[in-house]
Amino acid sequence: MARIEPDGIMGHAVLPDADEPVLAEFRAERMVYWKAHLVMAVVLGTVAGLVLVWQGNPFPAAGPIGAAIAIAARAAWLASEALSDRWLLTDRRLLGPAGRVIPLAQLRLARPFLGAVQIVTLSGDKHLMKYLSDPQAAARRILDAAGRR
């Protein structure tokens, strides 16, 4: 399987300061990743098949098969990058992939959103923590650390 190496344009991992304790670590889960892509393949495959039936295509099964192959190829290609995402929650900040740093004082909202956690800052910036095994618990943990619950 191909491995995508992160480039310098997207930034680098930010580490906590020496005096900054890590309260929690959130990592993308492999099974959640593949389940999300399976759901996407079923939904988009069904839509593709229905569109082909609506158009009167004599081979409507080509839609779901093509959608499943395309989504499986995309999932396999991007798995190494998506599954390397790691978020660290400290007593001061939420540190994410690609150099994301969100001070807890700037956190407005952390909520489960379609199987992920959406982070919204006071300035309106939005971040998505994807493929977590328990998004509700992660959102609660972040809000507790920020004193917003």
N, C-alpha and C positions, 0 to 999 in steps of 0.2 A: 504494500500500500504506500502511496506517495506521502511524503511528509513535507508540509509547507513550513518553511522557516520564516519567522517574523522579520520584517524589514525595519530599517532604522527610521523610516518615515512615521510609522505608527507610534513611536515612542518606546520607552523601556519600562521594565517593571520598577515600581517604586517600593522601596523597603521601609519598614517602620524605623523610626529613630531608636537609638539604643535605650532611651528611657521611656519608650512607648510600648506598653504591653499589648500583645495581640489577644483580643477577646474571643475571636472566632475566625475561622477560615472557611470560605465557601468555594467549592470546586464544581466544575461541570461534571455531571455523571454520565458515563458511557451508555447505560441502559435508557436513561431519560432522553438522551440525544437520539438514539436509534428509534425509540418509541415515537418521538415527535416527527421524525421523518417517515415512519410507517403511516402515521395518521395523515400526514400531508400527502403521501402517495395515494392512499385510499380516497381521500376527498378529491384531489385533483384528477385522479384517474377516473373517478365517477363522473366528474364534470366533463372531462374530455370525451368519455364514451357517450354521454347524453348529447353533447354538441354534435358528435358524428351521427347519432341516430336522428337528431332533429334535421340535419342537413341531408339525410337520406343516403348516407354512405353505406355501401354494402358490407363494409368491414369495421363495424363500430368497436370491436375488441382491440383494434390497433391503438385507440386512444388510451385506455387504461394500461396497456402493456408499455406503450411509449412513455407515458407519464411515470410509471414505476421504474423503468430503466433510467430515465433522466434524473429522477430524484435520488435513486440509489447511487448513481455515479456522482452526483453533486455531494451527497452525504459522505461517501467514501473519500472524495477528494478533500473536503473541508474538515473532516473529523479531527485530524491532528491539531489543527488550529483552534477549532471550537472547544475541544476537550482540554486544551492547555490553559484555558481561562481560570484565573484564581483571584479571588477577592479576599482581602484581609480587613477585618474590623478591629480597630484599636480603640483606645479610650478617647481618642481625639478625631480620628479620620477613618474614612473608608477608602482603601487603596485597591484600585482595580487594574486590569490589563491595559496595555498601551499607555501607561503613564497617567491613568486617571487618579486624581486625588480629590476626594470630597470631604471637606471638613464637616464634622457632625453638627457644628453650629450653623452650617449652611443647608442642612437637610430639612426639606419641607415635608417630604412624603416618601414612604417606602411601602409598596403594596404589591400583593400577588397580581400578576397580569398574564393571562394565557399561559400558565405553567412557568412563568419566569417571575422575577422581582423587578418592578419599575422603581427607579430611584429618581426623585425630582428635587432639585435644589431651589433655594429661595430666588435665585436669578432665573429660574425656568429651565435650566439644563436638565436633560433627561438621559438616564443611563439604564441599561437593561442587563440584569444578571441572568443569563440563560442556562437552561439544562440543569437546574438544581433539583435534588431529590425531594426537598420539602420547601417550596417557596413561601408558604405561610409562616413556617417557623423561622425562616431566614429574615423575612420582613419584620416579624415581631422582635427578633434579636437585635436587628439594626435600630428599630424605633426605641427599644429599651435602652440601648447604649447611648442614643441621642437624647434620652429623656423626653421623648415625644408621645409616650403611651400613658 
